[in-house]
Amino acid sequence: MEEQEIVLCAASAYERKFYLNELFQGLPARVKDELKIMCALFTEDVGGILELVYNEDGELEFRTSADEADYLYDEIGSVLKVKELQRTKSELLESLQIFYKVLVLGEFEEE
């Protein structure tokens, strides 16, 4: 099977919408709600678009972007906000990575 990047979820300040990949509809409601709140607050604070993407190695990455004509997008704020989320939501993000590696990639790590 060819490995590729898979979007977990995304939010857009432009469309004021949240997207959760259908592959992850089986996540607990509490986790889905937390992702939605986290992404919505991010786009409200800094604008633009936020995507949480699993890379080829199963690591969860934050990706931000903005329309070229969006002069209100806070690029520095987006970097700081991502770092804050990685710190404050580390348990959630780690759990999502383990979930993906075990259930989607079929990897098993013995600790």
MORANOR-V196368 format. One record per pair of residues at least 6 apart in sequence whose C-alpha atoms are under 7 Angstrom apart, sorted by the first residue. I is the first residue (numbers start at 1). J is the second residue. D is the distance in whole Angstrom. If there is no record, write none. Layout:
i | j | d
I | J | D
I | J | D
//
This chain:
i | j | d
3 | 56 | 6
4 | 55 | 7
4 | 56 | 5
5 | 53 | 7
5 | 54 | 5
5 | 55 | 5
5 | 56 | 6
6 | 53 | 6
6 | 54 | 5
6 | 55 | 7
7 | 21 | 7
7 | 51 | 7
7 | 52 | 6
7 | 53 | 4
7 | 54 | 6
8 | 20 | 6
8 | 21 | 5
8 | 52 | 6
8 | 53 | 6
8 | 54 | 7
9 | 19 | 5
9 | 20 | 4
9 | 21 | 6
9 | 51 | 6
9 | 52 | 5
10 | 18 | 6
10 | 19 | 5
10 | 20 | 7
10 | 39 | 7
10 | 50 | 5
10 | 51 | 4
10 | 52 | 6
11 | 17 | 6
11 | 18 | 4
11 | 19 | 6
11 | 39 | 6
11 | 40 | 6
11 | 43 | 7
11 | 49 | 6
11 | 50 | 5
11 | 51 | 7
12 | 18 | 7
12 | 43 | 6
12 | 48 | 6
12 | 49 | 4
12 | 50 | 7
13 | 43 | 5
13 | 44 | 6
13 | 47 | 5
13 | 48 | 5
13 | 49 | 6
14 | 48 | 7
18 | 36 | 7
39 | 50 | 7
43 | 49 | 6
43 | 50 | 7
46 | 73 | 6
46 | 74 | 5
46 | 77 | 6
46 | 78 | 6
47 | 73 | 5
47 | 74 | 7
48 | 65 | 6
48 | 66 | 4
48 | 67 | 7
48 | 73 | 6
49 | 64 | 6
49 | 65 | 5
49 | 66 | 6
50 | 62 | 7
50 | 63 | 6
50 | 64 | 5
50 | 65 | 7
51 | 62 | 6
51 | 63 | 5
51 | 64 | 6
52 | 60 | 6
52 | 61 | 6
52 | 62 | 5
52 | 63 | 6
53 | 60 | 6
53 | 61 | 5
53 | 62 | 6
54 | 60 | 5
54 | 61 | 6
58 | 97 | 6
58 | 100 | 7
58 | 101 | 6
59 | 97 | 6
60 | 97 | 6
62 | 82 | 7
66 | 73 | 7
101 | 107 | 5
102 | 108 | 6
//
